[in-house]
Amino acid sequence: MTYITRRAYFNAAHRMYRDDWTKARNEEIFGKCANLNWHGHNYELFVTVKGEINETTVYPIDLNGLKAIIHEQVVEKLDHKNLNLDVDFLQGKMATTEILCIEIFKCLKEPIERHQGVFLHSVKLHETENNAVEYFGE
């Protein structure tokens, strides 16, 4: 089994805030992330797929094809967007990096696995230089 990782970038804003809590409670739990005027990140995304090497092409999946899937399914939908307001697959969900990572995985799984013998292994999302989330599916 061969594992291949492709990296992508996008920039997006979000706010950590629960409407059912007071402003003080939100600030206590989420700190600066509860800022009324939002805040943003330069996200770094790592998508890892796995599969056996194809005898004809000598790789499990064409990297240009993988790049196109990531761009269409993720980057176009998230880049320079407000995650709380502009992204359909995050509607009604808290726009944490954990939730975002899971939802990106869900968006990528089916398009990637249309390629025979290729499986989505993991999605890793860096929110900052020091904070990252990785999701392997259920």
A tleap script that builds the chain and sets N, CA, C and O, in Angstrom:
source leaprc.protein.ff14SB
mol = sequence {
  NMET THR TYR ILE THR ARG ARG ALA TYR PHE
  ASN ALA ALA HIE ARG MET TYR ARG ASP ASP
  TRP THR LYS ALA ARG ASN GLU GLU ILE PHE
  GLY LYS CYS ALA ASN LEU ASN TRP HIE GLY
  HIE ASN TYR GLU LEU PHE VAL THR VAL LYS
  GLY GLU ILE ASN GLU THR THR VAL TYR PRO
  ILE ASP LEU ASN GLY LEU LYS ALA ILE ILE
  HIE GLU GLN VAL VAL GLU LYS LEU ASP HIE
  LYS ASN LEU ASN LEU ASP VAL ASP PHE LEU
  GLN GLY LYS MET ALA THR THR GLU ILE LEU
  CYS ILE GLU ILE PHE LYS CYS LEU LYS GLU
  PRO ILE GLU ARG HIE GLN GLY VAL PHE LEU
  HIE SER VAL LYS LEU HIE GLU THR GLU ASN
  ASN ALA VAL GLU TYR PHE GLY CGLU
}
set mol.1.N position { 0.846 -1.178 0.000 }
set mol.1.CA position { 0.000 0.000 0.000 }
set mol.1.C position { 0.889 1.239 0.000 }
set mol.1.O position { 1.821 1.338 0.799 }
set mol.2.N position { 0.605 2.170 -0.885 }
set mol.2.CA position { 1.346 3.417 -0.986 }
set mol.2.C position { 0.474 4.565 -0.492 }
set mol.2.O position { -0.717 4.621 -0.797 }
set mol.3.N position { 1.064 5.473 0.265 }
set mol.3.CA position { 0.366 6.651 0.784 }
set mol.3.C position { 0.927 7.881 0.085 }
set mol.3.O position { 2.143 8.055 0.007 }
set mol.4.N position { 0.050 8.728 -0.417 }
set mol.4.CA position { 0.450 9.948 -1.110 }
set mol.4.C position { -0.244 11.123 -0.428 }
set mol.4.O position { -1.440 11.061 -0.141 }
set mol.5.N position { 0.500 12.183 -0.172 }
set mol.5.CA position { -0.078 13.373 0.461 }
set mol.5.C position { 0.063 14.570 -0.461 }
set mol.5.O position { 1.126 14.824 -1.027 }
set mol.6.N position { -1.029 15.293 -0.597 }
set mol.6.CA position { -1.063 16.535 -1.381 }
set mol.6.C position { -1.380 17.691 -0.431 }
set mol.6.O position { -2.257 17.577 0.426 }
set mol.7.N position { -0.664 18.798 -0.589 }
set mol.7.CA position { -0.858 19.975 0.259 }
set mol.7.C position { -1.597 21.052 -0.528 }
set mol.7.O position { -1.385 21.220 -1.729 }
set mol.8.N position { -2.472 21.780 0.173 }
set mol.8.CA position { -3.190 22.916 -0.414 }
set mol.8.C position { -3.329 23.994 0.652 }
set mol.8.O position { -3.121 23.743 1.839 }
set mol.9.N position { -3.681 25.186 0.215 }
set mol.9.CA position { -3.831 26.325 1.115 }
set mol.9.C position { -5.152 27.028 0.850 }
set mol.9.O position { -5.654 27.031 -0.274 }
set mol.10.N position { -5.708 27.625 1.900 }
set mol.10.CA position { -6.821 28.548 1.738 }
set mol.10.C position { -6.846 29.487 2.937 }
set mol.10.O position { -6.332 29.164 4.008 }
set mol.11.N position { -7.441 30.630 2.742 }
set mol.11.CA position { -7.575 31.641 3.788 }
set mol.11.C position { -9.056 31.816 4.068 }
set mol.11.O position { -9.863 31.895 3.142 }
set mol.12.N position { -9.417 31.878 5.354 }
set mol.12.CA position { -10.830 32.018 5.691 }
set mol.12.C position { -10.978 32.647 7.075 }
set mol.12.O position { -10.076 32.585 7.911 }
set mol.13.N position { -12.137 33.249 7.285 }
set mol.13.CA position { -12.463 33.862 8.574 }
set mol.13.C position { -13.540 33.031 9.259 }
set mol.13.O position { -14.318 32.331 8.609 }
set mol.14.N position { -13.567 33.125 10.589 }
set mol.14.CA position { -14.631 32.476 11.347 }
set mol.14.C position { -14.741 33.119 12.714 }
set mol.14.O position { -13.933 33.962 13.103 }
set mol.15.N position { -15.764 32.695 13.425 }
set mol.15.CA position { -15.984 33.168 14.779 }
set mol.15.C position { -16.471 31.999 15.610 }
set mol.15.O position { -17.335 31.234 15.183 }
set mol.16.N position { -15.918 31.871 16.778 }
set mol.16.CA position { -16.356 30.851 17.719 }
set mol.16.C position { -17.359 31.521 18.658 }
set mol.16.O position { -16.994 32.389 19.451 }
set mol.17.N position { -18.596 31.120 18.563 }
set mol.17.CA position { -19.629 31.783 19.359 }
set mol.17.C position { -20.870 30.913 19.407 }
set mol.17.O position { -21.315 30.389 18.386 }
set mol.18.N position { -21.417 30.766 20.586 }
set mol.18.CA position { -22.677 30.035 20.757 }
set mol.18.C position { -23.764 31.036 21.130 }
set mol.18.O position { -23.647 31.749 22.127 }
set mol.19.N position { -24.808 31.081 20.334 }
set mol.19.CA position { -25.909 32.013 20.579 }
set mol.19.C position { -26.646 31.716 21.881 }
set mol.19.O position { -27.260 32.607 22.468 }
set mol.20.N position { -26.585 30.468 22.329 }
set mol.20.CA position { -27.292 30.098 23.561 }
set mol.20.C position { -26.488 30.442 24.814 }
set mol.20.O position { -26.949 30.178 25.924 }
set mol.21.N position { -25.296 31.026 24.664 }
set mol.21.CA position { -24.480 31.471 25.788 }
set mol.21.C position { -24.454 32.995 25.824 }
set mol.21.O position { -24.739 33.653 24.823 }
set mol.22.N position { -24.114 33.540 26.968 }
set mol.22.CA position { -23.917 34.977 27.081 }
set mol.22.C position { -22.615 35.370 26.408 }
set mol.22.O position { -21.755 34.534 26.130 }
set mol.23.N position { -22.493 36.670 26.154 }
set mol.23.CA position { -21.239 37.181 25.581 }
set mol.23.C position { -20.072 36.861 26.515 }
set mol.23.O position { -18.998 36.462 26.065 }
set mol.24.N position { -20.292 37.039 27.810 }
set mol.24.CA position { -19.235 36.772 28.798 }
set mol.24.C position { -18.817 35.305 28.777 }
set mol.24.O position { -17.624 35.007 28.834 }
set mol.25.N position { -19.776 34.388 28.695 }
set mol.25.CA position { -19.461 32.947 28.668 }
set mol.25.C position { -18.683 32.599 27.395 }
set mol.25.O position { -17.710 31.847 27.453 }
set mol.26.N position { -19.104 33.141 26.250 }
set mol.26.CA position { -18.397 32.910 24.994 }
set mol.26.C position { -16.966 33.413 25.083 }
set mol.26.O position { -16.042 32.725 24.649 }
set mol.27.N position { -16.771 34.590 25.633 }
set mol.27.CA position { -15.420 35.135 25.763 }
set mol.27.C position { -14.589 34.324 26.742 }
set mol.27.O position { -13.383 34.169 26.547 }
set mol.28.N position { -15.212 33.805 27.789 }
set mol.28.CA position { -14.507 32.970 28.763 }
set mol.28.C position { -14.002 31.684 28.108 }
set mol.28.O position { -12.857 31.283 28.318 }
set mol.29.N position { -14.843 31.052 27.330 }
set mol.29.CA position { -14.499 29.766 26.710 }
set mol.29.C position { -13.653 29.945 25.447 }
set mol.29.O position { -12.651 29.249 25.278 }
set mol.30.N position { -14.036 30.857 24.569 }
set mol.30.CA position { -13.393 30.982 23.260 }
set mol.30.C position { -12.382 32.118 23.160 }
set mol.30.O position { -11.666 32.216 22.164 }
set mol.31.N position { -12.310 32.979 24.177 }
set mol.31.CA position { -11.331 34.064 24.168 }
set mol.31.C position { -11.451 34.949 22.942 }
set mol.31.O position { -12.553 35.325 22.542 }
set mol.32.N position { -10.295 35.285 22.338 }
set mol.32.CA position { -10.259 36.162 21.167 }
set mol.32.C position { -11.030 35.575 19.981 }
set mol.32.O position { -11.447 36.309 19.085 }
set mol.33.N position { -11.212 34.287 19.977 }
set mol.33.CA position { -11.919 33.630 18.867 }
set mol.33.C position { -13.414 33.961 18.847 }
set mol.33.O position { -14.101 33.682 17.865 }
set mol.34.N position { -13.915 34.560 19.940 }
set mol.34.CA position { -15.317 34.981 19.999 }
set mol.34.C position { -15.491 36.423 19.522 }
set mol.34.O position { -16.576 36.989 19.648 }
set mol.35.N position { -14.438 37.015 18.979 }
set mol.35.CA position { -14.452 38.398 18.523 }
set mol.35.C position { -15.659 38.680 17.633 }
set mol.35.O position { -15.891 37.977 16.650 }
set mol.36.N position { -16.422 39.708 17.981 }
set mol.36.CA position { -17.608 40.104 17.225 }
set mol.36.C position { -17.301 40.360 15.753 }
set mol.36.O position { -18.160 40.160 14.894 }
set mol.37.N position { -16.082 40.802 15.459 }
set mol.37.CA position { -15.691 41.141 14.084 }
set mol.37.C position { -14.933 40.027 13.367 }
set mol.37.O position { -14.269 40.276 12.361 }
set mol.38.N position { -15.030 38.795 13.880 }
set mol.38.CA position { -14.421 37.636 13.252 }
set mol.38.C position { -12.903 37.662 13.379 }
set mol.38.O position { -12.334 38.628 13.889 }
set mol.39.N position { -12.265 36.627 12.927 }
set mol.39.CA position { -10.812 36.555 12.809 }
set mol.39.C position { -10.506 35.523 11.732 }
set mol.39.O position { -11.359 34.704 11.392 }
set mol.40.N position { -9.293 35.562 11.198 }
set mol.40.CA position { -8.985 34.677 10.087 }
set mol.40.C position { -7.723 33.870 10.278 }
set mol.40.O position { -6.912 34.129 11.167 }
set mol.41.N position { -7.582 32.868 9.398 }
set mol.41.CA position { -6.411 31.995 9.411 }
set mol.41.C position { -5.952 31.729 7.981 }
set mol.41.O position { -6.739 31.771 7.036 }
set mol.42.N position { -4.674 31.457 7.854 }
set mol.42.CA position { -4.103 30.946 6.611 }
set mol.42.C position { -3.969 29.440 6.808 }
set mol.42.O position { -2.968 28.960 7.341 }
set mol.43.N position { -4.977 28.706 6.375 }
set mol.43.CA position { -5.021 27.264 6.606 }
set mol.43.C position { -4.093 26.526 5.646 }
set mol.43.O position { -3.927 26.913 4.489 }
set mol.44.N position { -3.497 25.460 6.155 }
set mol.44.CA position { -2.679 24.563 5.347 }
set mol.44.C position { -3.312 23.177 5.463 }
set mol.44.O position { -3.464 22.641 6.561 }
set mol.45.N position { -3.672 22.613 4.328 }
set mol.45.CA position { -4.410 21.352 4.268 }
set mol.45.C position { -3.525 20.261 3.677 }
set mol.45.O position { -2.864 20.468 2.659 }
set mol.46.N position { -3.519 19.092 4.330 }
set mol.46.CA position { -2.803 17.923 3.829 }
set mol.46.C position { -3.815 16.808 3.628 }
set mol.46.O position { -4.492 16.402 4.573 }
set mol.47.N position { -3.921 16.313 2.401 }
set mol.47.CA position { -4.839 15.228 2.073 }
set mol.47.C position { -4.000 14.010 1.720 }
set mol.47.O position { -3.192 14.051 0.793 }
set mol.48.N position { -4.195 12.927 2.464 }
set mol.48.CA position { -3.436 11.698 2.226 }
set mol.48.C position { -4.367 10.622 1.700 }
set mol.48.O position { -5.398 10.319 2.301 }
set mol.49.N position { -3.983 10.050 0.566 }
set mol.49.CA position { -4.726 8.946 -0.023 }
set mol.49.C position { -3.834 7.713 -0.007 }
set mol.49.O position { -2.613 7.815 0.106 }
set mol.50.N position { -4.464 6.546 -0.121 }
set mol.50.CA position { -3.684 5.310 -0.153 }
set mol.50.C position { -4.216 4.406 -1.248 }
set mol.50.O position { -5.394 4.447 -1.604 }
set mol.51.N position { -3.319 3.592 -1.771 }
set mol.51.CA position { -3.715 2.645 -2.798 }
set mol.51.C position { -2.505 1.881 -3.309 }
set mol.51.O position { -1.354 2.228 -3.043 }
set mol.52.N position { -2.806 0.848 -4.039 }
set mol.52.CA position { -1.745 0.058 -4.658 }
set mol.52.C position { -1.260 0.765 -5.921 }
set mol.52.O position { -2.026 1.477 -6.570 }
set mol.53.N position { -0.015 0.572 -6.262 }
set mol.53.CA position { 0.538 1.180 -7.474 }
set mol.53.C position { -0.070 0.501 -8.695 }
set mol.53.O position { -0.046 -0.723 -8.824 }
set mol.54.N position { -0.609 1.314 -9.576 }
set mol.54.CA position { -1.188 0.834 -10.831 }
set mol.54.C position { -0.046 0.420 -11.763 }
set mol.54.O position { 0.911 1.173 -11.947 }
set mol.55.N position { -0.146 -0.766 -12.345 }
set mol.55.CA position { 0.933 -1.277 -13.198 }
set mol.55.C position { 1.148 -0.427 -14.445 }
set mol.55.O position { 2.268 -0.339 -14.946 }
set mol.56.N position { 0.095 0.194 -14.947 }
set mol.56.CA position { 0.202 0.996 -16.163 }
set mol.56.C position { 0.779 2.374 -15.885 }
set mol.56.O position { 1.695 2.818 -16.577 }
set mol.57.N position { 0.244 3.055 -14.868 }
set mol.57.CA position { 0.658 4.433 -14.596 }
set mol.57.C position { 1.794 4.520 -13.582 }
set mol.57.O position { 2.481 5.540 -13.515 }
set mol.58.N position { 1.999 3.483 -12.806 }
set mol.58.CA position { 3.027 3.377 -11.783 }
set mol.58.C position { 2.761 4.335 -10.605 }
set mol.58.O position { 3.700 4.745 -9.922 }
set mol.59.N position { 1.515 4.685 -10.371 }
set mol.59.CA position { 1.103 5.409 -9.177 }
set mol.59.C position { -0.362 5.090 -8.894 }
set mol.59.O position { -1.088 4.701 -9.809 }
set mol.60.N position { -0.811 5.244 -7.655 }
set mol.60.CA position { -2.208 4.937 -7.323 }
set mol.60.C position { -3.201 5.939 -7.900 }
set mol.60.O position { -4.287 5.559 -8.337 }
set mol.61.N position { -2.826 7.239 -7.903 }
set mol.61.CA position { -3.699 8.296 -8.406 }
set mol.61.C position { -2.830 9.394 -9.001 }
set mol.61.O position { -1.764 9.706 -8.471 }
set mol.62.N position { -3.282 9.967 -10.085 }
set mol.62.CA position { -2.596 11.072 -10.733 }
set mol.62.C position { -2.645 12.295 -9.816 }
set mol.62.O position { -3.728 12.711 -9.403 }
set mol.63.N position { -1.503 12.868 -9.498 }
set mol.63.CA position { -1.459 14.000 -8.575 }
set mol.63.C position { -2.179 15.235 -9.120 }
set mol.63.O position { -2.736 16.013 -8.345 }
set mol.64.N position { -2.175 15.423 -10.432 }
set mol.64.CA position { -2.934 16.534 -10.997 }
set mol.64.C position { -4.436 16.318 -10.811 }
set mol.64.O position { -5.182 17.269 -10.583 }
set mol.65.N position { -4.867 15.076 -10.908 }
set mol.65.CA position { -6.273 14.761 -10.656 }
set mol.65.C position { -6.634 14.984 -9.198 }
set mol.65.O position { -7.699 15.522 -8.894 }
set mol.66.N position { -5.751 14.572 -8.293 }
set mol.66.CA position { -5.980 14.789 -6.867 }
set mol.66.C position { -6.011 16.285 -6.558 }
set mol.66.O position { -6.859 16.745 -5.794 }
set mol.67.N position { -5.096 17.034 -7.145 }
set mol.67.CA position { -5.068 18.489 -6.963 }
set mol.67.C position { -6.385 19.112 -7.417 }
set mol.67.O position { -6.921 19.988 -6.738 }
set mol.68.N position { -6.905 18.675 -8.546 }
set mol.68.CA position { -8.165 19.220 -9.078 }
set mol.68.C position { -9.331 18.914 -8.146 }
set mol.68.O position { -10.185 19.773 -7.926 }
set mol.69.N position { -9.380 17.710 -7.599 }
set mol.69.CA position { -10.453 17.345 -6.668 }
set mol.69.C position { -10.393 18.235 -5.427 }
set mol.69.O position { -11.416 18.768 -4.997 }
set mol.70.N position { -9.209 18.397 -4.856 }
set mol.70.CA position { -9.054 19.228 -3.659 }
set mol.70.C position { -9.447 20.670 -3.957 }
set mol.70.O position { -10.115 21.315 -3.149 }
set mol.71.N position { -9.039 21.167 -5.100 }
set mol.71.CA position { -9.365 22.546 -5.458 }
set mol.71.C position { -10.875 22.730 -5.621 }
set mol.71.O position { -11.456 23.676 -5.090 }
set mol.72.N position { -11.494 21.822 -6.356 }
set mol.72.CA position { -12.937 21.931 -6.623 }
set mol.72.C position { -13.779 21.709 -5.371 }
set mol.72.O position { -14.727 22.454 -5.118 }
set mol.73.N position { -13.442 20.704 -4.598 }
set mol.73.CA position { -14.270 20.321 -3.443 }
set mol.73.C position { -13.987 21.135 -2.183 }
set mol.73.O position { -14.844 21.226 -1.304 }
set mol.74.N position { -12.805 21.723 -2.086 }
set mol.74.CA position { -12.420 22.401 -0.845 }
set mol.74.C position { -12.016 23.850 -1.084 }
set mol.74.O position { -12.684 24.767 -0.606 }
set mol.75.N position { -10.940 24.062 -1.811 }
set mol.75.CA position { -10.365 25.404 -1.928 }
set mol.75.C position { -11.362 26.396 -2.508 }
set mol.75.O position { -11.524 27.487 -1.960 }
set mol.76.N position { -12.031 26.049 -3.599 }
set mol.76.CA position { -13.001 26.970 -4.201 }
set mol.76.C position { -14.132 27.324 -3.238 }
set mol.76.O position { -14.655 28.437 -3.281 }
set mol.77.N position { -14.510 26.392 -2.376 }
set mol.77.CA position { -15.625 26.603 -1.457 }
set mol.77.C position { -15.222 27.362 -0.190 }
set mol.77.O position { -16.072 27.974 0.456 }
set mol.78.N position { -13.922 27.329 0.176 }
set mol.78.CA position { -13.487 27.897 1.445 }
set mol.78.C position { -12.592 29.130 1.331 }
set mol.78.O position { -12.586 29.971 2.229 }
set mol.79.N position { -11.839 29.248 0.244 }
set mol.79.CA position { -10.840 30.308 0.159 }
set mol.79.C position { -11.477 31.691 0.146 }
set mol.79.O position { -12.369 31.975 -0.653 }
set mol.80.N position { -11.000 32.546 1.049 }
set mol.80.CA position { -11.477 33.919 1.218 }
set mol.80.C position { -12.974 33.972 1.513 }
set mol.80.O position { -13.698 34.828 1.005 }
set mol.81.N position { -13.413 33.034 2.347 }
set mol.81.CA position { -14.820 32.969 2.750 }
set mol.81.C position { -14.920 33.138 4.261 }
set mol.81.O position { -13.948 32.978 4.999 }
set mol.82.N position { -16.129 33.467 4.687 }
set mol.82.CA position { -16.467 33.449 6.100 }
set mol.82.C position { -17.054 32.069 6.359 }
set mol.82.O position { -18.128 31.754 5.847 }
set mol.83.N position { -16.382 31.252 7.132 }
set mol.83.CA position { -16.805 29.867 7.351 }
set mol.83.C position { -18.183 29.787 7.996 }
set mol.83.O position { -18.940 28.858 7.715 }
set mol.84.N position { -18.514 30.735 8.848 }
set mol.84.CA position { -19.808 30.717 9.526 }
set mol.84.C position { -20.958 31.093 8.595 }
set mol.84.O position { -22.078 30.616 8.776 }
set mol.85.N position { -20.696 31.938 7.609 }
set mol.85.CA position { -21.776 32.493 6.790 }
set mol.85.C position { -21.817 31.991 5.350 }
set mol.85.O position { -22.898 31.876 4.772 }
set mol.86.N position { -20.665 31.692 4.765 }
set mol.86.CA position { -20.586 31.465 3.326 }
set mol.86.C position { -20.498 30.006 2.881 }
set mol.86.O position { -20.626 29.723 1.689 }
set mol.87.N position { -20.286 29.085 3.799 }
set mol.87.CA position { -19.968 27.705 3.413 }
set mol.87.C position { -21.154 26.804 3.708 }
set mol.87.O position { -21.526 26.603 4.865 }
set mol.88.N position { -21.745 26.260 2.643 }
set mol.88.CA position { -22.972 25.463 2.794 }
set mol.88.C position { -22.789 24.254 3.697 }
set mol.88.O position { -23.673 23.954 4.499 }
set mol.89.N position { -21.679 23.561 3.589 }
set mol.89.CA position { -21.528 22.338 4.389 }
set mol.89.C position { -21.178 22.598 5.855 }
set mol.89.O position { -21.030 21.655 6.632 }
set mol.90.N position { -21.045 23.872 6.237 }
set mol.90.CA position { -20.826 24.214 7.644 }
set mol.90.C position { -22.040 24.887 8.286 }
set mol.90.O position { -22.006 25.227 9.469 }
set mol.91.N position { -23.100 25.079 7.519 }
set mol.91.CA position { -24.285 25.728 8.057 }
set mol.91.C position { -24.823 24.954 9.259 }
set mol.91.O position { -25.006 23.738 9.203 }
set mol.92.N position { -25.073 25.692 10.356 }
set mol.92.CA position { -25.589 25.075 11.567 }
set mol.92.C position { -24.553 24.370 12.419 }
set mol.92.O position { -24.893 23.745 13.423 }
set mol.93.N position { -23.278 24.466 12.021 }
set mol.93.CA position { -22.204 23.806 12.766 }
set mol.93.C position { -21.233 24.860 13.294 }
set mol.93.O position { -21.058 25.909 12.673 }
set mol.94.N position { -20.613 24.591 14.414 }
set mol.94.CA position { -19.563 25.467 14.939 }
set mol.94.C position { -18.352 25.332 14.019 }
set mol.94.O position { -17.916 24.222 13.713 }
set mol.95.N position { -17.820 26.455 13.587 }
set mol.95.CA position { -16.735 26.445 12.605 }
set mol.95.C position { -15.367 26.286 13.276 }
set mol.95.O position { -14.464 27.097 13.068 }
set mol.96.N position { -15.231 25.232 14.081 }
set mol.96.CA position { -13.932 24.923 14.670 }
set mol.96.C position { -13.062 24.222 13.628 }
set mol.96.O position { -13.569 23.725 12.622 }
set mol.97.N position { -11.789 24.185 13.866 }
set mol.97.CA position { -10.894 23.463 12.956 }
set mol.97.C position { -11.210 21.975 12.975 }
set mol.97.O position { -11.068 21.300 11.955 }
set mol.98.N position { -11.637 21.455 14.122 }
set mol.98.CA position { -11.994 20.039 14.224 }
set mol.98.C position { -13.177 19.708 13.304 }
set mol.98.O position { -13.129 18.751 12.532 }
set mol.99.N position { -14.236 20.518 13.402 }
set mol.99.CA position { -15.426 20.298 12.565 }
set mol.99.C position { -15.078 20.523 11.100 }
set mol.99.O position { -15.506 19.754 10.240 }
set mol.100.N position { -14.314 21.559 10.808 }
set mol.100.CA position { -13.916 21.841 9.428 }
set mol.100.C position { -13.131 20.673 8.836 }
set mol.100.O position { -13.352 20.305 7.683 }
set mol.101.N position { -12.240 20.101 9.592 }
set mol.101.CA position { -11.440 18.968 9.126 }
set mol.101.C position { -12.331 17.772 8.792 }
set mol.101.O position { -12.151 17.132 7.756 }
set mol.102.N position { -13.282 17.473 9.662 }
set mol.102.CA position { -14.219 16.368 9.425 }
set mol.102.C position { -15.051 16.616 8.173 }
set mol.102.O position { -15.236 15.713 7.357 }
set mol.103.N position { -15.548 17.830 8.021 }
set mol.103.CA position { -16.398 18.153 6.866 }
set mol.103.C position { -15.605 18.136 5.561 }
set mol.103.O position { -16.135 17.735 4.525 }
set mol.104.N position { -14.347 18.563 5.596 }
set mol.104.CA position { -13.493 18.467 4.408 }
set mol.104.C position { -13.306 17.005 4.027 }
set mol.104.O position { -13.377 16.659 2.848 }
set mol.105.N position { -13.068 16.147 5.009 }
set mol.105.CA position { -12.933 14.717 4.755 }
set mol.105.C position { -14.177 14.196 4.021 }
set mol.105.O position { -14.066 13.485 3.023 }
set mol.106.N position { -15.356 14.558 4.529 }
set mol.106.CA position { -16.614 14.106 3.914 }
set mol.106.C position { -16.745 14.602 2.474 }
set mol.106.O position { -17.230 13.874 1.609 }
set mol.107.N position { -16.314 15.837 2.216 }
set mol.107.CA position { -16.392 16.385 0.858 }
set mol.107.C position { -15.455 15.665 -0.114 }
set mol.107.O position { -15.768 15.539 -1.298 }
set mol.108.N position { -14.332 15.203 0.371 }
set mol.108.CA position { -13.311 14.595 -0.493 }
set mol.108.C position { -13.471 13.093 -0.688 }
set mol.108.O position { -13.043 12.560 -1.712 }
set mol.109.N position { -14.065 12.413 0.250 }
set mol.109.CA position { -14.084 10.945 0.255 }
set mol.109.C position { -14.646 10.360 -1.049 }
set mol.109.O position { -13.969 9.567 -1.703 }
set mol.110.N position { -15.826 10.726 -1.420 }
set mol.110.CA position { -16.459 10.119 -2.604 }
set mol.110.C position { -15.732 10.479 -3.901 }
set mol.110.O position { -15.465 9.582 -4.700 }
set mol.111.N position { -15.399 11.755 -4.148 }
set mol.111.CA position { -14.678 12.058 -5.401 }
set mol.111.C position { -13.324 11.361 -5.516 }
set mol.111.O position { -12.929 10.954 -6.609 }
set mol.112.N position { -12.612 11.220 -4.403 }
set mol.112.CA position { -11.315 10.532 -4.444 }
set mol.112.C position { -11.515 9.039 -4.667 }
set mol.112.O position { -10.796 8.422 -5.454 }
set mol.113.N position { -12.482 8.464 -3.980 }
set mol.113.CA position { -12.655 7.014 -4.045 }
set mol.113.C position { -13.386 6.539 -5.297 }
set mol.113.O position { -13.632 5.343 -5.456 }
set mol.114.N position { -13.736 7.476 -6.195 }
set mol.114.CA position { -14.215 7.094 -7.534 }
set mol.114.C position { -13.090 6.450 -8.334 }
set mol.114.O position { -13.333 5.686 -9.269 }
set mol.115.N position { -11.866 6.767 -7.956 }
set mol.115.CA position { -10.700 6.179 -8.612 }
set mol.115.C position { -10.503 4.773 -8.055 }
set mol.115.O position { -10.299 4.598 -6.854 }
set mol.116.N position { -10.563 3.811 -8.901 }
set mol.116.CA position { -10.499 2.412 -8.486 }
set mol.116.C position { -9.240 2.127 -7.675 }
set mol.116.O position { -8.126 2.428 -8.104 }
set mol.117.N position { -9.437 1.540 -6.496 }
set mol.117.CA position { -8.326 1.122 -5.655 }
set mol.117.C position { -7.676 2.236 -4.858 }
set mol.117.O position { -6.633 2.023 -4.240 }
set mol.118.N position { -8.280 3.436 -4.861 }
set mol.118.CA position { -7.726 4.563 -4.115 }
set mol.118.C position { -8.695 4.914 -2.991 }
set mol.118.O position { -9.908 4.957 -3.196 }
set mol.119.N position { -8.150 5.164 -1.805 }
set mol.119.CA position { -8.970 5.447 -0.631 }
set mol.119.C position { -8.442 6.687 0.073 }
set mol.119.O position { -7.232 6.903 0.141 }
set mol.120.N position { -9.347 7.498 0.592 }
set mol.120.CA position { -8.944 8.650 1.391 }
set mol.120.C position { -8.497 8.145 2.751 }
set mol.120.O position { -9.279 7.538 3.481 }
set mol.121.N position { -7.248 8.392 3.089 }
set mol.121.CA position { -6.676 7.929 4.357 }
set mol.121.C position { -6.898 8.938 5.477 }
set mol.121.O position { -7.377 8.586 6.555 }
set mol.122.N position { -6.542 10.205 5.212 }
set mol.122.CA position { -6.686 11.216 6.260 }
set mol.122.C position { -6.692 12.614 5.674 }
set mol.122.O position { -6.251 12.856 4.551 }
set mol.123.N position { -7.213 13.525 6.488 }
set mol.123.CA position { -7.163 14.953 6.202 }
set mol.123.C position { -6.540 15.604 7.432 }
set mol.123.O position { -6.990 15.393 8.558 }
set mol.124.N position { -5.505 16.392 7.199 }
set mol.124.CA position { -4.862 17.131 8.289 }
set mol.124.C position { -4.950 18.610 7.957 }
set mol.124.O position { -4.619 19.036 6.851 }
set mol.125.N position { -5.401 19.383 8.932 }
set mol.125.CA position { -5.616 20.803 8.707 }
set mol.125.C position { -4.859 21.604 9.759 }
set mol.125.O position { -5.114 21.477 10.956 }
set mol.126.N position { -3.920 22.434 9.292 }
set mol.126.CA position { -3.187 23.340 10.175 }
set mol.126.C position { -3.932 24.670 10.196 }
set mol.126.O position { -4.106 25.320 9.166 }
set mol.127.N position { -4.363 25.055 11.381 }
set mol.127.CA position { -5.017 26.355 11.560 }
set mol.127.C position { -3.972 27.436 11.790 }
set mol.127.O position { -4.091 28.557 11.294 }
set mol.128.N position { -2.962 27.081 12.540 }
set mol.128.CA position { -1.828 27.970 12.804 }
set mol.128.C position { -0.558 27.131 12.702 }
set mol.128.O position { -0.610 25.922 12.474 }
set mol.129.N position { 0.548 27.776 12.870 }
set mol.129.CA position { 1.829 27.066 12.851 }
set mol.129.C position { 1.894 26.012 13.956 }
set mol.129.O position { 2.555 24.985 13.806 }
set mol.130.N position { 1.207 26.276 15.059 }
set mol.130.CA position { 1.281 25.398 16.221 }
set mol.130.C position { 0.070 24.500 16.440 }
set mol.130.O position { 0.128 23.602 17.280 }
set mol.131.N position { -1.026 24.711 15.714 }
set mol.131.CA position { -2.259 23.952 15.936 }
set mol.131.C position { -2.719 23.249 14.665 }
set mol.131.O position { -2.860 23.872 13.612 }
set mol.132.N position { -2.949 21.959 14.777 }
set mol.132.CA position { -3.427 21.176 13.644 }
set mol.132.C position { -4.390 20.104 14.146 }
set mol.132.O position { -4.333 19.668 15.296 }
set mol.133.N position { -5.280 19.697 13.236 }
set mol.133.CA position { -6.236 18.616 13.506 }
set mol.133.C position { -6.081 17.602 12.385 }
set mol.133.O position { -5.911 17.975 11.224 }
set mol.134.N position { -6.139 16.315 12.731 }
set mol.134.CA position { -6.086 15.258 11.719 }
set mol.134.C position { -7.278 14.334 11.914 }
set mol.134.O position { -7.610 13.963 13.039 }
set mol.135.N position { -7.925 13.963 10.798 }
set mol.135.CA position { -9.113 13.104 10.857 }
set mol.135.C position { -8.937 11.952 9.873 }
set mol.135.O position { -8.526 12.143 8.729 }
set mol.136.N position { -9.263 10.742 10.353 }
set mol.136.CA position { -9.091 9.514 9.571 }
set mol.136.C position { -10.417 8.893 9.158 }
set mol.136.O position { -10.430 7.760 8.677 }
set mol.137.N position { -11.508 9.581 9.325 }
set mol.137.CA position { -12.811 8.999 9.035 }
set mol.137.C position { -13.348 8.323 10.274 }
set mol.137.O position { -12.731 8.343 11.339 }
set mol.138.N position { -14.508 7.725 10.111 }
set mol.138.CA position { -15.166 7.117 11.283 }
set mol.138.C position { -14.690 5.722 11.543 }
set mol.138.O position { -15.146 5.080 12.489 }
savepdb mol mol.pdb
quit
